[in-house]
Amino acid sequence: MCLQFNLIYFYGIYKMNSTIFLHNVTHVDCAVVDPVTKKPRGLSFVPMFAVSGSTDNKEQVVEDFSNIKKRIKAVIDGKDDGYDHKLIVFRTQDEQHFDLKPEQEYLFDATEEAGWSVSMQYNAFKVIRTEKPATEDTYLDVIAKDMSEFLTGKLGLEVRVVIPHSVPVWPNGLPLLCSESSYTIYDTFSYTHGLPHSSSWGCQNVVHGHQSFVFLASEAFMPEGEHYGQDLLFEAQQSIISYLDGAYIVCQDHYVFANETQFVRYKTEERGSFELRLPADAKVIVLPNEPTIENITSHVAAVFEEQLVKANVCALAISEGLWKGAVLEFPVQEG
């Protein structure tokens, strides 16, 4: 096998073209307008990056890893035109023009298609233009292509982005949080929400979301057969997943139901006003407090207390995205 290196002679210095790869640079939590249902859906993903360029003369690298990681993350997290914690809208050339201009509020109206609309500032959206309509099978590739071109333009290096399908890591170390557990189970769901009082600028967006997991650990007893305890645990898990998946979760202080429409309205000091309008049949979970992951986990524990007790659950964890969340532990029952 013969390896060939592309060397460039520049003012008496040889520079080599090279490609570096990076992973775990940033974790994107956002919402997308689902290509099939046309409704907002929570999405979380961890993009991978290949960055190509010529090595410099001093360090002899394309760019220092710590520096390029910071630059990539800053672009993706950018408040005005980044991707993280935005509502991602796909637009073909034939569809409604949707140019975002600074300091303006926009109405995204999907009333005819899916019965919902949202009014919010320009920097709560990320518009991705496509030649063909995005589909269920292609929308991650569409985001990756747009992100590749965007980063290439911003960083002055050639960047290629790959977005693997969003599969939560088998809950990192969570079994270790409950030493009493002998059986663990998890499954995934997605949801959307907004947190007007959050210190995180992105979390204040009324339509952002997460792809998440529910993790249950049990000291599984089996009084009625070999798999009795596990069956109860699976039933509890599926009940919780069915309850949360596809839901918009909101605090009662910001929620109004009127004229067969569900309204979510609030104003933030930093980002101005938001208003989301959902049809009467949209899945909305109304909490007495803000829909932080701590409050969502406590709410789920209360709603499904009977099933959790019956399955002898000793730990319940719900994530906000792929790698972070809240966990509750319960006393193990005897018997």
C-alpha positions as CSV (number, residue, x, y, z in Angstrom):
1,M,0.0,0.0,0.0
2,C,1.3,3.4,-0.9
3,L,0.4,6.5,1.1
4,Q,0.4,9.8,-0.7
5,F,0.6,13.2,1.1
6,N,-0.4,16.4,-0.6
7,L,2.3,18.9,0.2
8,I,2.0,22.6,-0.7
9,Y,5.1,24.8,-1.1
10,F,4.3,28.2,0.2
11,Y,7.0,30.9,0.5
12,G,9.7,28.4,1.2
13,I,7.6,26.4,3.7
14,Y,6.0,23.0,3.0
15,K,2.4,22.7,4.2
16,M,0.5,19.4,4.2
17,N,-3.2,19.1,3.6
18,S,-4.8,17.1,6.4
19,T,-8.1,16.2,8.0
20,I,-8.8,16.0,11.7
21,F,-12.0,14.5,13.3
22,L,-13.8,15.6,16.4
23,H,-16.6,14.1,18.4
24,N,-18.4,15.1,21.7
25,V,-17.8,18.8,20.8
26,T,-21.3,19.9,21.6
27,H,-24.7,18.4,22.2
28,V,-27.6,20.0,20.3
29,D,-31.1,20.2,21.8
30,C,-33.7,21.7,19.6
31,A,-37.1,21.2,17.9
32,V,-37.9,20.5,14.3
33,V,-41.0,20.9,12.3
34,D,-41.6,17.2,11.7
35,P,-41.5,16.5,7.9
36,V,-44.4,14.1,8.2
37,T,-46.8,15.5,10.8
38,K,-45.7,19.2,10.3
39,K,-45.9,19.5,14.1
40,P,-43.0,20.5,16.4
41,R,-40.9,17.6,17.7
42,G,-38.1,17.5,20.2
43,L,-34.7,16.5,18.9
44,S,-31.3,15.9,20.4
45,F,-28.1,14.9,18.6
46,V,-24.3,14.9,18.9
47,P,-22.7,15.8,15.6
48,M,-19.4,14.5,14.4
49,F,-16.9,16.8,12.5
50,A,-14.2,16.3,10.0
51,V,-12.1,19.5,9.5
52,S,-9.8,19.8,6.5
53,G,-7.0,22.3,5.8
54,S,-3.3,22.8,5.5
55,T,-1.1,22.4,8.5
56,D,0.7,25.5,9.8
57,N,4.4,25.9,10.0
58,K,4.8,26.3,13.8
59,E,2.5,23.8,15.4
60,Q,2.2,21.7,12.2
61,V,-1.5,21.1,12.8
62,V,-4.7,22.1,11.0
63,E,-5.7,23.8,14.2
64,D,-5.2,23.2,17.8
65,F,-7.9,20.8,19.0
66,S,-9.0,22.8,22.0
67,N,-9.3,25.9,19.9
68,I,-11.2,24.4,17.0
69,K,-13.6,22.7,19.4
70,K,-14.4,26.1,21.0
71,R,-14.9,27.7,17.6
72,I,-17.2,25.0,16.4
73,K,-19.3,25.1,19.6
74,A,-19.5,28.9,19.5
75,V,-20.9,28.8,15.9
76,I,-23.5,26.0,16.6
77,D,-24.6,27.7,19.9
78,G,-24.7,31.1,18.3
79,K,-27.6,33.2,19.6
80,D,-28.5,34.8,16.3
81,D,-27.9,32.1,13.7
82,G,-26.9,28.9,15.5
83,Y,-28.7,25.6,15.8
84,D,-28.9,24.8,19.5
85,H,-32.2,25.4,21.3
86,K,-33.9,26.7,18.1
87,L,-37.0,25.7,16.2
88,I,-35.6,24.3,12.9
89,V,-37.8,25.0,9.9
90,F,-37.2,23.4,6.5
91,R,-38.0,25.4,3.5
92,T,-37.7,24.6,-0.2
93,Q,-37.4,27.3,-2.9
94,D,-41.1,26.8,-3.8
95,E,-42.3,27.3,-0.2
96,Q,-43.1,30.5,1.7
97,H,-40.2,32.9,1.8
98,F,-39.0,33.1,5.4
99,D,-36.0,35.4,5.7
100,L,-35.1,36.2,9.3
101,K,-34.0,39.8,10.1
102,P,-32.6,41.0,13.4
103,E,-34.8,42.5,16.0
104,Q,-38.0,41.4,14.4
105,E,-40.8,39.1,15.6
106,Y,-42.1,36.4,13.2
107,L,-45.2,34.3,13.0
108,F,-44.7,30.8,11.8
109,D,-48.1,29.6,10.8
110,A,-48.8,25.9,10.2
111,T,-52.5,26.3,11.0
112,E,-53.7,24.9,7.7
113,E,-51.2,22.0,7.7
114,A,-51.2,21.0,11.3
115,G,-53.3,23.4,13.3
116,W,-50.6,25.3,15.2
117,S,-48.6,28.5,15.0
118,V,-46.0,30.4,17.0
119,S,-44.9,34.0,17.3
120,M,-41.4,34.7,18.5
121,Q,-38.2,36.6,17.8
122,Y,-36.1,35.9,14.7
123,N,-33.4,34.3,16.8
124,A,-35.7,31.6,18.1
125,F,-35.7,30.0,14.6
126,K,-33.2,28.3,12.4
127,V,-34.3,28.2,8.7
128,I,-32.7,25.5,6.5
129,R,-33.3,25.8,2.8
130,T,-33.4,22.6,0.8
131,E,-33.7,21.7,-2.9
132,K,-36.2,18.9,-2.0
133,P,-38.6,18.6,0.9
134,A,-37.0,17.0,3.9
135,T,-38.4,13.6,4.8
136,E,-38.4,11.3,7.9
137,D,-35.4,9.5,6.4
138,T,-33.4,12.5,5.2
139,Y,-33.9,15.4,7.7
140,L,-30.8,14.6,9.8
141,D,-28.7,14.5,6.6
142,V,-30.3,17.8,5.6
143,I,-29.3,19.4,8.9
144,A,-25.8,18.0,8.6
145,K,-25.4,19.4,5.1
146,D,-26.6,22.8,6.1
147,M,-24.3,22.7,9.2
148,S,-21.3,21.7,7.1
149,E,-21.8,24.6,4.7
150,F,-22.5,27.0,7.6
151,L,-19.4,26.0,9.6
152,T,-17.2,26.1,6.5
153,G,-18.2,29.7,5.8
154,K,-17.8,30.8,9.4
155,L,-14.5,29.0,10.2
156,G,-12.5,29.4,7.0
157,L,-11.8,25.6,7.0
158,E,-13.6,22.9,5.1
159,V,-15.9,21.2,7.5
160,R,-18.0,18.0,7.0
161,V,-20.7,17.2,9.6
162,V,-22.2,13.8,10.2
163,I,-25.2,13.4,12.5
164,P,-25.7,9.8,13.7
165,H,-29.3,8.9,14.6
166,S,-30.0,10.1,18.1
167,V,-29.7,7.1,20.4
168,P,-29.2,7.9,24.1
169,V,-26.1,6.3,25.5
170,W,-27.2,3.4,27.7
171,P,-27.7,5.5,30.7
172,N,-24.2,6.4,31.7
173,G,-23.5,5.0,35.1
174,L,-27.2,5.3,36.2
175,P,-27.3,1.7,37.4
176,L,-24.5,2.7,39.8
177,L,-26.8,5.3,41.4
178,C,-29.0,2.6,42.7
179,S,-27.0,-0.1,44.3
180,E,-30.1,-2.1,45.3
181,S,-31.2,-2.6,41.6
182,S,-31.1,-6.1,40.1
183,Y,-33.0,-5.2,36.9
184,T,-32.9,-2.1,34.7
185,I,-34.8,-1.0,31.7
186,Y,-35.0,2.1,29.5
187,D,-36.8,3.5,26.4
188,T,-36.8,6.8,24.5
189,F,-39.3,9.6,23.9
190,S,-39.3,13.2,22.7
191,Y,-41.0,16.3,24.1
192,T,-41.0,20.1,23.7
193,H,-41.2,22.9,26.3
194,G,-40.0,26.4,27.1
195,L,-38.5,27.8,30.3
196,P,-39.1,31.5,30.6
197,H,-37.3,31.9,33.9
198,S,-34.2,29.9,32.9
199,S,-30.8,31.5,33.2
200,S,-30.0,29.7,29.9
201,W,-30.8,32.0,27.0
202,G,-31.7,29.1,24.7
203,C,-34.0,27.4,27.2
204,Q,-36.3,30.5,27.2
205,N,-37.4,29.6,23.6
206,V,-41.0,28.5,23.8
207,V,-40.5,25.8,21.2
208,H,-37.4,23.8,21.9
209,G,-37.2,20.2,22.9
210,H,-35.3,17.1,23.6
211,Q,-35.0,13.4,22.6
212,S,-34.8,11.7,26.0
213,F,-35.0,8.5,27.9
214,V,-36.9,7.0,30.8
215,F,-34.8,4.7,33.0
216,L,-36.2,2.4,35.6
217,A,-34.3,0.3,38.1
218,S,-36.0,-2.4,40.2
219,E,-35.3,-4.9,42.9
220,A,-37.4,-7.2,40.9
221,F,-39.3,-9.7,42.9
222,M,-41.1,-12.6,41.2
223,P,-43.9,-14.0,43.3
224,E,-46.1,-15.2,40.4
225,G,-43.6,-16.5,37.9
226,E,-40.1,-16.2,36.6
227,H,-40.6,-12.9,34.7
228,Y,-43.4,-11.3,36.8
229,G,-41.3,-8.5,38.2
230,Q,-39.8,-7.6,34.8
231,D,-43.2,-7.6,33.2
232,L,-44.5,-5.1,35.7
233,L,-41.5,-2.9,35.2
234,F,-42.0,-3.0,31.4
235,E,-45.6,-2.1,31.8
236,A,-44.7,0.9,34.0
237,Q,-42.1,2.0,31.6
238,Q,-44.4,1.9,28.6
239,S,-47.1,3.8,30.4
240,I,-44.6,6.6,31.2
241,I,-43.3,6.7,27.6
242,S,-46.8,6.8,26.2
243,Y,-47.7,9.7,28.5
244,L,-44.6,11.8,27.7
245,D,-43.8,11.1,24.0
246,G,-44.8,13.9,21.7
247,A,-46.1,16.1,24.5
248,Y,-45.7,19.8,25.0
249,I,-45.1,20.4,28.7
250,V,-45.9,23.7,30.3
251,C,-46.4,25.5,33.6
252,Q,-50.1,26.4,34.4
253,D,-49.1,30.1,34.8
254,H,-48.4,30.3,31.1
255,Y,-51.3,28.2,29.8
256,V,-54.8,29.2,28.6
257,F,-57.4,27.1,26.9
258,A,-59.9,29.2,24.9
259,N,-61.9,28.9,21.7
260,E,-60.8,25.3,21.1
261,T,-57.2,26.5,21.2
262,Q,-54.4,25.9,23.7
263,F,-52.3,29.0,24.2
264,V,-48.8,29.2,25.8
265,R,-47.9,32.8,26.5
266,Y,-45.0,34.4,28.4
267,K,-42.6,37.3,28.3
268,T,-38.9,37.1,29.2
269,E,-36.7,40.0,30.2
270,E,-33.9,39.1,27.8
271,R,-35.8,37.8,24.7
272,G,-39.2,39.5,24.7
273,S,-42.6,37.8,24.2
274,F,-43.5,34.3,23.0
275,E,-46.9,32.9,22.0
276,L,-47.5,29.3,20.9
277,R,-51.0,28.2,19.7
278,L,-51.9,24.6,19.6
279,P,-55.1,22.8,18.6
280,A,-57.5,21.4,21.2
281,D,-56.4,17.8,20.6
282,A,-52.6,18.5,20.9
283,K,-51.0,16.5,23.7
284,V,-50.2,19.1,26.4
285,I,-49.1,18.3,29.9
286,V,-49.8,21.1,32.3
287,L,-47.7,21.2,35.5
288,P,-48.2,23.4,38.6
289,N,-44.6,24.6,38.2
290,E,-42.0,25.1,35.5
291,P,-41.3,22.1,33.2
292,T,-37.7,21.6,34.3
293,I,-36.5,18.0,34.2
294,E,-36.5,17.9,38.0
295,N,-40.2,18.9,38.1
296,I,-41.1,16.6,35.2
297,T,-39.5,13.6,36.9
298,S,-41.3,14.4,40.2
299,H,-44.6,14.7,38.3
300,V,-44.1,11.4,36.6
301,A,-43.3,9.7,39.9
302,A,-46.6,11.1,41.4
303,V,-48.8,10.2,38.4
304,F,-47.4,6.7,38.1
305,E,-46.8,6.0,41.8
306,E,-49.1,2.9,41.9
307,Q,-47.3,1.2,39.0
308,L,-43.9,2.1,40.2
309,V,-44.6,0.7,43.7
310,K,-46.1,-2.4,42.2
311,A,-43.0,-3.0,40.1
312,N,-40.8,-2.3,43.1
313,V,-38.9,0.5,41.4
314,C,-36.0,1.7,43.3
315,A,-34.8,4.4,40.9
316,L,-36.5,6.5,38.2
317,A,-34.4,8.7,35.9
318,I,-35.7,10.9,33.1
319,S,-33.2,12.7,30.8
320,E,-33.3,16.1,29.3
321,G,-31.7,15.2,26.0
322,L,-29.2,12.4,25.6
323,W,-26.8,12.7,28.6
324,K,-28.3,14.7,31.4
325,G,-31.4,14.6,33.5
326,A,-32.9,14.0,37.0
327,V,-33.0,10.9,39.1
328,L,-35.3,9.9,42.0
329,E,-34.5,6.9,44.3
330,F,-37.2,5.1,46.3
331,P,-36.9,2.7,49.3
332,V,-36.8,-1.0,48.3
333,Q,-39.8,-3.0,49.4
334,E,-39.4,-6.2,51.3
335,G,-41.0,-9.4,50.0
